[in-house]
Amino acid sequence: MSWRKEYKAARQRRVDKIARNKKLDAALDTAFESGRNFDKQNALSRQMGQFEPLAGMLGDAMHITP
C-alpha cells in the first residue's frame, strides 16, 4: 500500500471516529435532557402530591369532593 493510500485511510478513520463521537455526544445530551425533564416532572408531581391530602381535608371541611 502506498503512503498516500495509508494516509487517506488513516485520515478517514479519524473522520469516522470524530463523527462517531459527535453522534455519541448528541445521544448522551438527549438522554441527559430527557432525564432532567423526567426529574422536573417527578419533582412537580411530588410537590403536587404533598398538597393532595390538604386539598382532601379542605374538600371534606367544605363538603366538596376534590
Number of C-alpha atoms within 10 A of each C-alpha: 5 6 8 9 10 11 11 11 12 12 12 12 12 12 12 12 12 12 12 12 12 12 12 12 12 12 12 12 12 12 12 12 12 12 12 12 12 12 12 12 12 12 12 12 11 12 11 11 11 11 11 13 11 11 14 15 15 14 13 12 10 9 10 11 11 10
